[in-house]
């Protein structure tokens, strides 16, 4: 016999007010990136419910965490600036450099989880100029990465495969991975959507913040796998022969992201 569960059953002790969820929900409804992650959450929810033939209990923390974690892993595995950063490090500097970039990305994921648990999504909704500023700054960073890659191509400054071991510091690669995540407004929207789902399922802000290590480890596993994949001997050997092409491709990816972010940020600030 199926057990009927109340919709949006709230747990006692939750410190997230209905106004908090309402404002975040309104904010997410007007952002395409946030709607995308919400679609993934709903798809995973429907898939699990279809297999079990019951409704998931919104008050069960274990089910909520599993569903959110699955959605995060799917989203992180998709192509984007973080994947491009890991692939570039793996092809040009080797596996160790790529793993340091992946560690930086996981640190950025940790920070975003903490921020949204503290209500950063609501802050973006009440102060849209902040989101516009983030887009402009993030776009500027990606354009700087574009110019850096193009300069290397124009000057024929190919990075040796073992350059990381001789010159580049681990901190540089780690910082690069963290900045790629922290300066990407799409990441803010994604984690705001995740936080809305977690809060709406009855989790408290402390519980959401407590999931930061889980999401951080998941990010390191995803991008660490990509780092190992792109640092395989065959991939590196192919890159050494056509490194100019790969650098131009990475420059193009970062350039498109940078320009779109800056234009979107300017448009947001003009609309105020």
C-alpha positions in Angstrom: 0.0 0.0 0.0 1.4 3.4 -1.0 2.2 5.8 1.7 0.9 9.3 1.0 3.3 12.0 2.1 2.7 15.7 2.6 4.1 18.0 -0.1 6.9 20.1 1.1 6.8 18.8 4.7 9.0 20.9 6.8 11.2 19.6 9.5 11.2 21.0 13.0 14.1 23.2 13.7 14.6 24.6 10.2 15.8 28.1 10.2 14.9 28.9 6.6 11.8 31.1 6.5 9.2 30.8 3.7 10.2 34.3 2.6 13.7 33.1 2.1 12.6 30.3 -0.2 10.1 32.6 -2.0 12.7 35.2 -2.9 15.2 32.6 -4.0 12.5 30.9 -6.1 11.6 34.1 -7.8 15.2 34.8 -8.6 15.9 31.4 -10.0 12.8 31.4 -12.1 14.3 34.4 -14.1 17.6 32.7 -14.8 18.2 30.2 -17.5 21.2 28.5 -15.8 19.2 28.0 -12.6 16.3 26.5 -14.5 18.6 24.0 -16.1 19.8 22.6 -12.8 16.1 22.5 -11.6 15.3 20.4 -14.7 17.9 17.9 -13.7 16.6 17.8 -10.2 13.1 17.1 -11.3 14.3 14.5 -13.8 16.2 12.6 -11.2 13.3 12.8 -8.8 10.9 11.4 -11.4 13.4 8.6 -12.3 13.8 7.5 -8.7 10.1 7.7 -8.0 9.3 5.7 -11.2 11.6 2.9 -10.0 10.3 2.8 -6.5 6.7 3.6 -7.4 6.4 5.8 -4.4 7.0 9.5 -3.7 10.3 10.5 -2.2 9.9 11.8 1.3 10.9 15.4 1.2 11.8 15.2 4.9 14.3 12.3 4.5 17.7 13.9 4.4 19.4 10.8 2.9 17.1 10.8 -0.1 17.4 14.6 -0.5 21.2 14.5 -0.4 21.5 11.5 -2.9 19.2 13.4 -5.3 21.1 16.6 -5.0 24.5 14.9 -5.3 23.4 13.1 -8.5 22.3 16.3 -10.0 25.5 18.1 -9.0 27.7 15.3 -10.5 25.7 15.4 -13.8 26.1 19.2 -14.0 29.8 19.2 -13.2 30.5 16.5 -15.8 29.2 18.7 -18.6 31.6 20.7 -20.8 32.4 24.2 -19.4 35.2 26.5 -18.3 36.2 24.2 -15.4 36.6 21.2 -17.8 38.6 23.4 -20.2 40.9 24.5 -17.4 41.6 20.9 -16.3 42.1 19.7 -19.9 44.5 22.6 -20.7 46.6 21.9 -17.6 46.6 18.1 -18.3 47.7 18.5 -21.9 50.3 21.2 -21.4 51.7 20.5 -17.9 50.8 16.9 -17.1 48.6 14.9 -14.7 49.9 16.5 -11.4 49.1 20.0 -12.6 45.6 18.9 -13.7 45.0 17.3 -10.3 46.0 20.6 -8.6 43.6 22.5 -10.8 40.9 19.9 -9.9 41.7 20.5 -6.3 41.2 24.3 -6.8 37.9 23.7 -8.4 36.7 21.5 -5.5 37.8 24.3 -3.1 35.6 26.7 -5.2 32.7 24.3 -5.0 33.2 24.2 -1.2 33.1 28.0 -1.0 29.9 28.3 -3.2 28.1 25.7 -1.0 28.9 27.7 2.1 27.9 31.0 0.4 24.5 29.7 -0.7 23.9 28.2 2.7 24.4 31.7 4.1 21.7 33.1 1.8 23.9 34.4 -1.1 21.1 33.5 -3.6 18.8 35.9 -1.8 21.5 38.5 -1.8 21.8 38.2 -5.6 18.0 38.5 -6.0 17.8 41.6 -3.8 20.9 43.2 -5.3 20.9 42.4 -9.1 23.8 44.9 -9.5 25.9 42.4 -7.6 25.2 39.7 -10.2 26.0 42.1 -13.0 29.3 43.0 -11.4 30.1 39.3 -10.9 29.5 38.7 -14.6 31.7 41.6 -15.7 34.6 40.6 -13.4 34.3 36.9 -14.3 34.1 37.7 -18.0 37.3 39.9 -17.6 39.1 37.0 -16.0 38.1 34.6 -18.9 39.2 37.2 -21.4 42.6 37.4 -19.6 42.9 33.7 -20.0 42.1 34.1 -23.7 44.8 36.7 -24.2 47.3 34.6 -22.3 46.7 31.6 -24.6 46.8 33.7 -27.8 50.0 35.4 -26.7 51.6 32.0 -26.2 50.5 31.0 -29.7 51.8 34.2 -31.4 55.1 34.0 -29.6 55.4 30.2 -30.2 55.8 29.7 -26.4 54.9 26.1 -26.2 54.8 24.9 -22.6 56.9 21.8 -22.1 55.1 18.8 -20.8 57.3 18.6 -17.6 57.2 22.4 -17.0 55.0 21.9 -13.9 57.7 19.8 -12.2 60.5 22.3 -12.9 58.9 25.7 -12.6 55.2 26.0 -12.1 54.1 26.0 -8.4 51.2 23.9 -7.2 49.6 27.0 -5.7 49.4 28.6 -9.2 47.4 25.6 -10.6 45.3 25.4 -7.5 44.5 29.1 -7.6 43.6 28.9 -11.3 41.1 26.2 -10.6 39.5 28.0 -7.7 39.2 31.3 -9.7 37.6 29.6 -12.7 34.8 28.5 -10.4 34.5 31.5 -8.1 34.5 34.0 -11.0 31.8 32.1 -12.9 28.3 33.5 -12.2 26.8 30.4 -13.8 28.2 28.5 -10.8 26.5 30.9 -8.4 23.2 30.3 -10.2 23.6 26.5 -10.1 24.4 26.4 -6.4 21.6 28.8 -5.7 19.2 26.4 -7.4 20.7 23.4 -5.5 20.2 25.4 -2.2 16.6 26.2 -3.1 15.9 22.5 -3.6 17.7 21.5 -0.3 15.9 24.3 1.7 12.6 23.4 0.1 13.1 19.8 1.2 13.3 20.8 4.8 17.1 21.0 5.4 18.4 23.8 7.5 21.2 26.2 6.6 23.6 24.3 8.9 22.8 21.1 7.1 23.3 22.6 3.7 26.6 24.0 4.8 27.5 20.6 6.2 27.2 19.1 2.6 30.0 21.3 1.3 32.7 18.6 1.8 30.5 16.1 0.0 30.0 18.3 -3.0 33.7 19.3 -2.9 34.9 15.7 -3.0 32.4 14.9 -5.8 33.9 17.8 -7.8 37.4 16.6 -7.3 36.5 13.1 -8.4 34.8 14.4 -11.6 37.6 16.8 -12.6 40.3 14.5 -11.3 39.0 11.8 -13.7 39.1 14.3 -16.6 42.6 15.3 -15.5 43.8 11.7 -15.7 42.0 11.2 -19.0 43.5 14.2 -20.7 47.0 13.5 -19.3 47.2 10.0 -20.9 50.2 9.5 -23.1 48.3 9.4 -26.3 46.4 12.7 -25.6 49.6 14.4 -24.6 51.6 13.2 -27.6 48.8 14.4 -29.9 48.7 17.8 -28.2 52.5 18.2 -28.6 52.1 17.9 -32.3 49.1 20.3 -32.6 49.5 22.4 -29.5 48.8 25.7 -31.4 45.4 24.3 -32.4 44.4 23.3 -28.9 45.6 26.6 -27.5 43.4 28.5 -30.0 40.5 26.2 -29.1 40.9 26.9 -25.4 41.3 30.6 -26.1 38.1 30.5 -28.2 36.2 28.8 -25.4 37.3 31.2 -22.7 36.8 34.2 -25.1 33.2 33.3 -25.9 32.5 32.8 -22.2 34.2 36.1 -21.3 32.4 38.2 -23.9 29.0 36.7 -23.1 29.4 37.3 -19.4 30.5 40.9 -19.8 27.7 41.7 -22.2 25.2 40.0 -19.9 26.5 41.9 -16.9 26.3 45.2 -18.7 22.8 44.4 -19.8 21.8 43.5 -16.2 23.2 46.8 -14.8 21.5 48.9 -17.5 18.2 47.3 -16.7 18.3 48.6 -13.2 
